[in-house]
Amino acid sequence: MKYIKYILILVLLAGMFSCELPDNTNPKEPAIVPETALFTNAQIAVINQINEMNQNLNISRLLAQYNAQTTYYGESQWNFYDRGLPDAMWEELYRDVLVDFKEARQLISENNATPQANKDAQLAQIDVLEVLAYHVLVDVNGDVPYTDALNGRDNPTPAYDDAADIYYDLIDRLTADAAVFAIGEGGFTNVDVLYFGDMDLWFKFANSLKLRLAMRIADYDAASSQSFAEEAITDGVFADQSESALLYYTGTTPHVNTIFAQMVEAGRRDFVASNTIVDTMNAINDPRRPFYFTTVGGIFKGGRYGYRNVYNQCSSFPARMRDADYPATIIDFVEVKFLIAEAAARGYAVGGGTVETHYNEAITESILAWGGTNADATAYLAEPVVGYNTGTTAGLYKRKIGLQKWLALYDRGLEGWASWRIFDSPTMNIARYKTIDDIPMRMPYPYNEDNLNLENYTAASAAIGGDEVSTPIFWDMFDINGNPR
């Protein structure tokens, strides 16, 4: 049903933008695009940018060391400059996604035909996705334009806001959005490609995203983190995998999964599985390997991270992940269970269960979601390195949860990279000609900012401790041994 609804949305949008011009219409006059089209376009665009694997747009799978490279491998060596990667991220999220949402907001406010309760729900749907976009920007860069952003010619040189202040405001926004969804009035329905207007699921989406942000700041502000996390869990987060926030692609170009677009449609052979993740999974007999990777000569073999690799000599994406309709995940039940396990480990009230039970359920749900069985999960949890209270890291939640969460987030580069920065697990490989100090903790600011917004760029760079990849994001407080960054 989701596929049918999504196809109908895209057919309507295509018709909207491809109709013949009526007589006496000036083709140079800007057309008025309805808020429904702006919403759908921006909703798809923000998810696509998060999911993107084109190395000109998003290299987060490389930063998380899920993938290694073949012909071109500068991005695995943490070269952000040649392709202008920070500029591409800002252009997509600020110029395209957030501007579209801003215009949709204005059109909704001017639409007198829609009841106010429905307009409130539409604005809340937009707001959750705006929060998602801003939280990605903060996680990638640190301080970014926020309160002064999106004013175009009225303010072409916006000031940068403190990253922590942005996070607190984003959490407050999600709380307010969830309250709107709880009322149950319909917002965008047929043009909503995530939940098709199901306010109960939007409510859980907002709370689940709030839980993620709350746990992100746990080392920075434990009291606020606990308060926000407990609120989200009490109000209601995802209860099973079917409620997860996934975009189901139609499988018709351009609405296809990014792996299909790059590896099948474009015929690229630029990416292979990284030895960082393959070696880690091989060592603990991870049952998800057949669902994550192909084999080479009957074995799972990763390409050496940060070096040039030969495509046919390394494992790559299996058939299912190459399908045009393979979905993109924003946040799912598996991630929520890991967040709850971490919250329990930190002493937060999570509504029952132990750290171990939530940890085991997170791993089991991940294995089931990828296509494994309960028997697979039971055997895997019996591995000493995996079991929460076994092995040399028994009961050390940052090491246990950090490793298993990073594994479960495979194919979700931005979140996998963020999880690694929080937990410092597993041990990352060092790219050729680099040192451990070169591993990126953030992405530089766009390279055109010192030309277009020099004063504010300079102030922001100084505020975060320097526009360097080694500068940690505010929530990244400690290393694996608990030492301050």
C-alpha positions as CSV (number, residue, x, y, z in Angstrom):
1,M,0.0,0.0,0.0
2,K,2.9,2.4,0.8
3,Y,4.3,1.9,-2.7
4,I,0.9,2.6,-4.3
5,K,0.4,5.8,-2.4
6,Y,3.9,7.0,-3.0
7,I,3.5,6.4,-6.8
8,L,0.3,8.3,-6.9
9,I,2.0,11.2,-5.1
10,L,4.8,11.3,-7.6
11,V,2.4,11.1,-10.6
12,L,0.4,14.1,-9.2
13,L,3.6,16.1,-8.7
14,A,4.9,15.2,-12.2
15,G,1.6,16.4,-13.7
16,M,1.7,19.6,-11.6
17,F,5.0,20.6,-13.1
18,S,4.6,19.3,-16.6
19,C,1.3,20.7,-17.7
20,E,1.1,22.7,-20.9
21,L,1.0,26.5,-20.4
22,P,-2.5,28.0,-20.9
23,D,-2.9,30.9,-23.3
24,N,-1.9,34.3,-22.2
25,T,0.4,32.9,-19.5
26,N,3.8,34.5,-19.2
27,P,6.3,31.6,-19.0
28,K,8.8,33.9,-17.3
29,E,6.4,34.5,-14.4
30,P,7.3,32.4,-11.4
31,A,4.6,29.7,-10.8
32,I,3.0,29.3,-7.4
33,V,4.0,25.9,-6.0
34,P,1.4,24.6,-3.5
35,E,2.5,23.8,0.0
36,T,1.7,20.1,-0.6
37,A,4.3,19.9,-3.4
38,L,6.9,21.8,-1.3
39,F,6.3,19.5,1.6
40,T,6.7,16.3,-0.3
41,N,9.7,17.6,-2.3
42,A,11.6,18.7,0.9
43,Q,10.6,15.6,2.8
44,I,12.1,13.4,0.2
45,A,15.1,15.7,-0.2
46,V,16.1,15.6,3.5
47,I,15.9,11.8,3.6
48,N,17.8,11.5,0.3
49,Q,20.6,13.7,1.6
50,I,20.9,11.7,4.8
51,N,20.9,8.4,2.8
52,E,23.0,9.7,-0.1
53,M,26.2,7.8,-1.0
54,N,27.4,9.8,-3.9
55,Q,30.9,10.9,-2.9
56,N,30.2,14.4,-4.2
57,L,27.3,14.9,-1.7
58,N,27.7,12.7,1.4
59,I,30.7,10.6,2.5
60,S,29.3,9.6,5.9
61,R,29.4,5.8,5.1
62,L,33.2,6.4,4.6
63,L,33.5,8.4,7.8
64,A,31.8,5.6,9.7
65,Q,34.2,3.2,8.0
66,Y,31.3,1.0,6.7
67,N,32.8,1.4,3.2
68,A,36.2,1.7,1.6
69,Q,37.0,2.9,-1.9
70,T,38.5,1.7,-5.1
71,T,39.3,4.1,-8.0
72,Y,39.1,7.3,-6.0
73,Y,40.0,7.1,-2.4
74,G,40.8,10.6,-1.3
75,E,37.5,10.8,0.7
76,S,38.6,7.8,2.7
77,Q,41.7,9.8,3.5
78,W,39.5,12.5,4.9
79,N,39.9,15.0,2.0
80,F,36.9,17.2,2.2
81,Y,38.2,20.0,0.1
82,D,38.6,18.6,-3.5
83,R,34.9,17.9,-3.9
84,G,33.6,20.7,-1.7
85,L,31.7,18.3,0.5
86,P,30.8,20.7,3.3
87,D,29.4,23.1,0.7
88,A,27.3,20.4,-0.8
89,M,25.8,19.4,2.6
90,W,24.8,23.0,3.3
91,E,23.4,23.7,-0.1
92,E,21.1,20.7,0.0
93,L,19.9,21.2,3.6
94,Y,19.8,25.0,3.8
95,R,19.1,26.2,0.3
96,D,16.8,23.4,-0.8
97,V,15.2,21.5,2.1
98,L,14.8,24.2,4.8
99,V,13.9,27.0,2.3
100,D,11.2,24.7,0.8
101,F,9.8,24.0,4.3
102,K,9.9,27.7,5.1
103,E,7.9,28.6,2.0
104,A,5.4,25.7,2.8
105,R,4.9,27.2,6.2
106,Q,4.0,30.6,4.8
107,L,1.6,29.1,2.3
108,I,-0.1,27.1,5.1
109,S,-0.6,30.2,7.2
110,E,-2.2,32.0,4.2
111,N,-4.5,29.1,3.4
112,N,-7.9,30.0,4.8
113,A,-9.6,26.9,3.5
114,T,-7.8,24.5,5.8
115,P,-9.1,24.2,9.5
116,Q,-6.7,25.5,12.0
117,A,-6.3,22.1,13.7
118,N,-5.2,20.6,10.5
119,K,-2.8,23.4,9.7
120,D,-1.3,23.0,13.2
121,A,-0.7,19.3,12.4
122,Q,0.9,20.2,9.0
123,L,3.2,22.7,10.6
124,A,4.2,20.1,13.2
125,Q,5.1,17.6,10.5
126,I,7.2,20.2,8.8
127,D,8.8,21.1,12.1
128,V,9.9,17.6,12.9
129,L,11.7,17.4,9.5
130,E,13.3,20.8,10.1
131,V,14.5,19.5,13.4
132,L,16.0,16.5,11.6
133,A,17.8,18.7,9.1
134,Y,19.2,21.1,11.8
135,H,20.3,18.2,14.0
136,V,22.3,16.7,11.1
137,L,23.9,20.1,10.5
138,V,25.0,20.4,14.1
139,D,26.2,16.8,14.3
140,V,28.3,17.4,11.2
141,N,29.7,20.9,11.8
142,G,29.0,22.1,15.4
143,D,27.8,25.7,15.6
144,V,25.7,26.6,12.6
145,P,23.4,29.4,11.5
146,Y,20.0,28.9,13.1
147,T,18.0,31.9,14.4
148,D,19.4,34.1,11.6
149,A,19.2,31.5,8.9
150,L,16.9,31.4,5.8
151,N,16.4,35.1,5.5
152,G,18.0,35.3,2.0
153,R,18.7,38.8,0.8
154,D,17.4,40.3,4.0
155,N,20.3,38.8,5.9
156,P,22.9,37.1,3.6
157,T,25.4,36.9,6.4
158,P,23.7,35.0,9.3
159,A,25.4,34.6,12.6
160,Y,26.1,31.1,13.9
161,D,24.3,29.8,17.0
162,D,25.9,27.8,19.8
163,A,25.4,24.1,18.9
164,A,24.2,23.2,22.4
165,D,21.6,26.0,22.4
166,I,20.4,24.7,19.1
167,Y,20.0,21.2,20.5
168,Y,18.0,22.3,23.5
169,D,15.7,24.3,21.2
170,L,15.3,21.3,18.8
171,I,14.3,19.1,21.7
172,D,11.7,21.7,22.9
173,R,10.3,21.9,19.3
174,L,9.9,18.1,19.2
175,T,8.1,18.2,22.6
176,A,5.7,20.8,21.2
177,D,5.2,18.9,17.9
178,A,4.4,15.6,19.8
179,A,1.7,17.5,21.7
180,V,0.1,18.6,18.5
181,F,0.2,15.1,17.1
182,A,-1.4,13.8,20.3
183,I,-4.5,15.8,19.5
184,G,-5.0,13.5,16.5
185,E,-6.1,16.0,13.8
186,G,-4.9,15.1,10.3
187,G,-2.1,17.1,8.8
188,F,-0.6,16.2,5.4
189,T,-2.0,12.8,4.4
190,N,-1.6,11.6,0.8
191,V,1.5,13.8,0.2
192,D,3.3,12.5,3.3
193,V,5.6,9.7,2.0
194,L,6.7,8.6,5.5
195,Y,3.4,7.9,7.4
196,F,0.7,9.1,5.0
197,G,-0.9,11.3,7.7
198,D,-0.9,8.8,10.5
199,M,-0.6,11.2,13.5
200,D,0.0,8.3,16.0
201,L,3.1,7.3,14.1
202,W,4.2,11.0,13.7
203,F,3.8,11.3,17.5
204,K,6.1,8.3,18.0
205,F,8.5,9.6,15.4
206,A,8.8,12.9,17.2
207,N,9.4,11.2,20.6
208,S,11.9,8.7,19.2
209,L,13.9,11.6,17.6
210,K,13.7,13.4,20.9
211,L,15.1,10.4,22.6
212,R,18.0,10.3,20.2
213,L,18.8,14.0,20.8
214,A,18.4,13.6,24.6
215,M,20.9,10.7,24.7
216,R,23.3,12.7,22.5
217,I,23.8,15.2,25.2
218,A,24.1,12.7,28.1
219,D,27.8,13.4,28.7
220,Y,27.4,17.1,28.2
221,D,24.3,17.7,30.5
222,A,23.3,14.5,32.3
223,A,20.4,16.1,34.2
224,S,18.7,17.5,31.1
225,S,19.4,14.4,29.1
226,Q,17.7,12.3,31.8
227,S,14.7,14.6,31.9
228,F,14.2,14.7,28.2
229,A,14.9,11.0,27.6
230,E,12.4,9.9,30.4
231,E,9.8,12.3,28.9
232,A,10.2,10.8,25.5
233,I,10.0,7.2,26.7
234,T,7.0,7.8,29.0
235,D,5.1,9.6,26.2
236,G,5.7,6.9,23.7
237,V,8.5,6.0,21.3
238,F,8.6,3.3,18.6
239,A,7.2,0.0,20.0
240,D,8.2,-2.3,17.1
241,Q,10.1,-2.2,13.8
242,S,6.9,-1.6,11.7
243,E,6.6,1.9,13.2
244,S,10.1,3.0,12.1
245,A,10.7,6.1,10.0
246,L,11.6,4.6,6.6
247,L,11.2,6.0,3.1
248,Y,10.1,3.3,0.7
249,Y,11.3,4.2,-2.8
250,T,9.1,3.5,-5.8
251,G,11.9,1.9,-7.7
252,T,11.4,4.3,-10.6
253,T,14.1,6.8,-11.4
254,P,14.7,9.3,-9.8
255,H,12.9,7.8,-6.8
256,V,15.4,5.0,-6.2
257,N,17.7,4.0,-3.4
258,T,21.1,5.6,-3.6
259,I,23.0,2.3,-3.8
260,F,21.0,1.3,-6.8
261,A,21.5,4.8,-8.3
262,Q,25.3,4.6,-7.9
263,M,26.2,0.9,-8.2
264,V,23.6,-0.3,-10.7
265,E,22.1,2.5,-12.6
266,A,25.3,4.5,-13.0
267,G,27.4,1.3,-13.1
268,R,29.9,2.7,-10.5
269,R,32.4,0.4,-8.8
270,D,33.7,3.0,-6.3
271,F,32.7,1.4,-3.0
272,V,33.4,-1.9,-1.3
273,A,32.8,-3.1,2.3
274,S,35.5,-1.7,4.7
275,N,37.8,-4.1,6.5
276,T,36.9,-2.2,9.6
277,I,33.4,-3.6,9.8
278,V,34.1,-6.9,8.0
279,D,37.0,-7.9,10.2
280,T,35.0,-6.9,13.3
281,M,32.0,-9.0,12.3
282,N,34.1,-12.0,11.2
283,A,35.8,-12.1,14.6
284,I,32.4,-12.5,16.4
285,N,30.6,-14.7,13.8
286,D,28.0,-12.0,13.2
287,P,24.9,-13.6,11.5
288,R,24.1,-10.4,9.6
289,R,27.1,-10.7,7.3
290,P,25.2,-12.4,4.4
291,F,22.7,-9.5,4.6
292,Y,25.4,-6.8,4.7
293,F,28.0,-8.1,2.2
294,T,28.7,-10.4,-0.8
295,T,31.4,-13.0,-0.5
296,V,34.7,-13.3,-2.4
297,G,35.9,-16.9,-2.8
298,G,33.4,-17.9,-0.2
299,I,34.6,-15.5,2.5
300,F,33.6,-12.0,3.6
301,K,36.6,-9.8,2.8
302,G,36.7,-6.0,3.4
303,G,38.7,-3.5,1.4
304,R,41.6,-1.8,3.3
305,Y,40.2,1.4,4.6
306,G,41.9,4.6,3.4
307,Y,43.7,2.8,0.6
308,R,42.9,2.0,-3.1
309,N,41.2,-1.4,-3.4
310,V,40.2,-3.6,-6.3
311,Y,36.5,-4.0,-6.5
312,N,36.3,-7.7,-7.5
313,Q,38.6,-8.7,-4.7
314,C,36.4,-7.3,-1.9
315,S,32.9,-7.8,-0.5
316,S,30.3,-5.3,-1.5
317,F,26.6,-4.7,-1.2
318,P,24.4,-7.8,-1.6
319,A,21.5,-8.1,-4.1
320,R,18.7,-6.8,-1.8
321,M,20.6,-3.6,-0.9
322,R,21.1,-2.9,-4.6
323,D,17.4,-3.0,-5.3
324,A,15.9,0.2,-6.6
325,D,13.2,0.1,-4.0
326,Y,15.4,-0.7,-1.0
327,P,14.2,1.7,1.7
328,A,16.1,4.5,3.5
329,T,16.0,4.5,7.3
330,I,15.9,7.7,9.3
331,I,15.4,6.2,12.8
332,D,14.0,2.8,13.6
333,F,13.0,0.6,16.5
334,V,16.4,-1.0,16.7
335,E,18.1,2.3,17.3
336,V,15.4,3.2,19.9
337,K,16.1,0.0,21.8
338,F,19.9,0.8,21.9
339,L,19.0,4.3,23.1
340,I,16.9,2.8,25.9
341,A,19.6,0.4,26.8
342,E,22.1,3.3,27.1
343,A,19.5,5.3,29.2
344,A,19.1,2.3,31.5
345,A,22.9,2.0,31.8
346,R,23.1,5.6,32.9
347,G,20.4,5.1,35.5
348,Y,17.5,6.7,33.8
349,A,13.9,5.5,34.4
350,V,13.0,3.6,31.2
351,G,9.8,1.9,32.2
352,G,11.2,-1.4,33.3
353,G,13.7,-4.0,32.1
354,T,17.4,-4.1,32.7
355,V,20.3,-2.8,30.6
356,E,21.0,-6.4,29.5
357,T,17.4,-7.1,28.4
358,H,17.1,-3.9,26.3
359,Y,20.6,-4.6,24.9
360,N,19.7,-8.1,23.9
361,E,16.4,-7.0,22.4
362,A,18.1,-4.3,20.3
363,I,20.5,-6.9,18.9
364,T,17.8,-9.5,18.3
365,E,15.6,-6.9,16.6
366,S,18.5,-5.9,14.3
367,I,19.2,-9.5,13.3
368,L,15.5,-10.1,12.6
369,A,15.1,-6.9,10.7
370,W,18.0,-7.8,8.4
371,G,16.6,-11.3,7.7
372,G,18.1,-13.5,10.4
373,T,16.3,-15.7,12.9
374,N,15.8,-15.8,16.7
375,A,18.2,-18.8,16.7
376,D,20.8,-16.7,15.0
377,A,20.4,-14.0,17.7
378,T,20.6,-16.5,20.5
379,A,23.8,-18.0,19.2
380,Y,25.3,-14.5,18.6
381,L,24.5,-13.3,22.1
382,A,26.3,-16.4,23.4
383,E,29.5,-15.1,22.0
384,P,31.6,-13.7,24.9
385,V,32.4,-10.5,23.1
386,V,28.7,-9.9,22.4
387,G,27.0,-11.0,25.6
388,Y,26.4,-7.9,27.9
389,N,27.9,-9.5,31.0
390,T,30.5,-11.7,29.4
391,G,34.0,-11.3,28.0
392,T,36.7,-8.8,28.8
393,T,34.3,-5.8,28.4
394,A,31.5,-7.4,30.6
395,G,29.1,-4.7,31.9
396,L,31.0,-1.8,30.3
397,Y,28.1,-0.2,28.5
398,K,30.0,2.2,26.4
399,R,32.1,-0.6,24.9
400,K,29.2,-3.1,24.6
401,I,26.5,-0.8,23.3
402,G,29.0,1.3,21.3
403,L,30.2,-1.7,19.3
404,Q,26.8,-3.3,18.7
405,K,25.0,-0.1,17.9
406,W,27.6,0.8,15.4
407,L,27.2,-2.6,13.8
408,A,23.4,-2.3,13.7
409,L,23.6,1.1,12.1
410,Y,25.3,-0.2,9.0
411,D,24.3,1.6,5.8
412,R,23.3,4.6,7.9
413,G,26.5,6.6,7.7
414,L,25.7,9.8,9.5
415,E,24.2,8.0,12.5
416,G,27.0,5.4,12.5
417,W,29.6,8.1,12.5
418,A,27.9,10.0,15.4
419,S,27.6,6.8,17.4
420,W,31.3,6.1,16.9
421,R,32.2,9.6,18.1
422,I,30.1,9.1,21.2
423,F,31.4,5.7,22.2
424,D,34.8,5.4,20.4
425,S,33.9,1.8,19.6
426,P,35.1,0.0,17.6
427,T,38.8,1.0,17.0
428,M,38.9,2.7,13.7
429,N,41.6,2.1,11.0
430,I,44.0,4.8,10.0
431,A,44.1,5.9,6.4
432,R,47.3,5.9,4.4
433,Y,49.6,8.7,5.3
434,K,47.4,9.7,8.2
435,T,47.6,9.4,12.0
436,I,45.0,8.7,14.7
437,D,44.8,12.4,15.3
438,D,43.5,12.9,11.7
439,I,40.3,10.8,12.2
440,P,37.5,13.4,11.6
441,M,35.4,14.4,14.6
442,R,33.5,16.9,12.5
443,M,33.3,18.2,8.9
444,P,34.8,21.6,8.2
445,Y,32.6,24.6,7.5
446,P,31.8,25.2,3.8
447,Y,34.8,26.5,2.0
448,N,33.0,29.5,0.6
449,E,32.0,30.8,4.1
450,D,35.2,32.8,4.5
451,N,34.3,34.7,1.3
452,L,30.6,35.1,1.8
453,N,30.3,35.4,5.6
454,L,33.8,36.0,6.9
455,E,33.0,37.8,10.2
456,N,30.5,35.2,11.4
457,Y,32.6,32.3,10.1
458,T,35.6,33.6,12.0
459,A,33.6,34.0,15.2
460,A,32.1,30.5,14.9
461,S,35.4,28.9,14.2
462,A,36.9,30.5,17.3
463,A,33.9,29.5,19.4
464,I,34.2,25.8,18.7
465,G,38.0,25.7,19.1
466,G,38.9,26.0,15.5
467,D,37.5,25.0,12.1
468,E,39.4,21.7,12.1
469,V,38.3,18.1,11.6
470,S,39.9,17.3,14.9
471,T,37.6,19.7,16.8
472,P,34.9,17.6,18.6
473,I,31.2,18.4,18.5
474,F,30.0,19.7,21.9
475,W,28.4,16.4,22.9
476,D,31.5,14.4,22.2
477,M,33.0,15.0,25.6
478,F,35.2,11.9,26.4
479,D,37.4,9.3,24.7
480,I,37.0,5.5,25.1
481,N,38.9,5.7,28.5
482,G,36.7,8.5,29.9
483,N,39.3,11.2,29.4
484,P,38.1,14.6,28.4
485,R,38.6,15.5,24.7
